[in-house]
Amino acid sequence: MNVYFIRHGESVLNKERVHQYDDTPLSGQGQEQARLLAERFANLDFDLLVTSTFTRARETAEIVNSKHNKKILEAPLFAETKRPSEILGKKYDDPEARTIYEDYVLANRNKPDWRYSDEESFADLKLRARNALQFLIDHEAERIVVVTHGDILKLFLAFMQHGDDLTAELYHRFRHFAPTKNTGITICHHNDTKGWFLISFNDHAHLE
């Protein structure tokens, strides 16, 4: 099985460097990125198209699907990591948002069950990664396209490599080491004998 993970196109709050809501839509640039991606995927014969339930991912999936007219399966497992509600709608450099995220969330990142308020803990995220990857395996398709988000994608990749041995520290190191572009394509292969393999990461040649 090959899985083509796609980070959604640029959203209006990506562009403004603001912590995003679930319903944040694509920007004009994000729509164009998705159209370029759709052209690149026009001849890809995939079996299943899965998307995060967030608006920016769903809009990206719909544009990609314009060349295929497949049924789109929405799955919350592929939504972005949930941040504390207190920082949503605030710029990354907003003093309150920085204090919450840097002095509390990141400072306590090695405590698997710790939460500032209503965000996902690392233990929550590990469980979601395990369930999301099993969801893909259970579909028994040859080629699956998944439209998702940058941080949760990197969690999936880290979990593929480390499994239940993944720690918050390992994940955060990988998260900062491996930036992703909007509509970047990451291809992973899975077989029942040897598990998961990373084939390519963050391929965004269609944007250049």
WOJO-V328398 format. One record per helix or strand of 2 or more residues. SS is the DSSP state (H for helix, E for strand). FROM is the first residue (numbers start at 1). TO is the last residue. If there is no record, write none. Layout:
ss: <SS,SS>
from: <FROM,FROM>
to: <TO,TO>
This chain:
ss: <E,H,H,E,H,E,H,H,H,H,E,H,H,E,E,H>
from: <2,12,28,48,55,72,76,85,95,122,143,150,168,185,195,205>
to: <7,16,40,51,65,74,78,87,106,138,148,165,177,191,203,207>
